[in-house]
């Protein structure tokens, strides 16, 4: 969350609603630590441009959209096991960005059956990896949560056609998926279905009768990232065109090698490009890394993530319509049914945020000094020189 004073200052200068500065995500490995340090060192701000309305109806609509209506039978019951709060949790978003979209899912049969071996082949055909298997259980790893839910529904349908009840659950880890399956049976019962989380809430699809779907296929959701250097002419005048080429090539190489992105129509020496990614999380991560890299090289970017090239471009161009006091380096993306953006603030803003968040004693001292200095100057009839105290205080605050 954001300190009240920090939020007020950010809001007054950007005209946007900040919901987080840095991240409270707790890292558990070197990669996560590296990203958390970047978030916190750069005081990366998460803005809420259009608030997402998170409720069971919107969760279900998003589920159908992401998994594909053709991959979900018409007859099902939707359960809300644990409601999601009507807000975005920044650490959950950071978790997805850093850890990626792959998920584990657990399958349980009530009795030993050769069906478990058929399930293994189906999972492998769907590019999944079976981690553990017994006569009645298996744990597998899929490329995404949506893939895990889609394949689980397919397996549940096969089980119902054979008169076998199949219970499934999706989780960040194998253990989490098993725990979710236990929670499912405690709340719903031993009915065929799948439990999963969405935006901090826990939900389940339950199937009461046999169903037959057409061939289950992943939804072809494209994820595009549009990147444009802000005021590239000024950047070239100051640093030279070669510096621009090096900057854009650095971003390009990272996107291709680290994020699995495919650039489209990039011309060396240009100040913008568009790239396609296998997942939205990777697109956001690439946008953030590009913004951090640009900032380190004295530049700002505007970036947008969307399901089409046009949508990504339009979101990047939102930066131009904002009423902030200076152009913001933003990465704009959709979350649930809302619109959010990461901002990499300037060095001045970062220093100011750090003062408010971490050096309150120094900040209080600065205000006290300015007040006393101004008061004394007024008594001596030298009030016109009060600004000197402000300059001294600012120098102390930002240099000391």
Secondary structure, 3 states (H helix, E strand, C coil): CCCHHHHHHHHHHHCCEEEEECCCCCCCCHHHHHHHHHHHHCCCEEEEEECCCCCHHHHHHHHHHHHCHHHCCCCCEEEEEECCCCCCCHHHHHHHHHHCCCEEEEEEECCCCCHHHHHHHHHHHCCCEEEEECCCEEEEEECCHHHHHHHHHHHHHHHHHCCCCEEEEEECCHHHHHHHHHHHHHHCCCCCEEEEEECCEEEEEECCCCCCCCCCCCCCCCEEEEEEECCHHHHHHHHCHHHHHHHHHHHHHHHHHHCCCEEECCCCCCCEEEEEECCHHHHHHHHHHHHHHHHHCCCCEEEEEECCHHHHHHHHHHHHHCCCCCCCCEEEEEECCEEEEEECCCHHHHHHHHHHHHCHHHHHHHHHHHHHHHHHHHHCCCHHHHHHHHHHHHHHHHHC
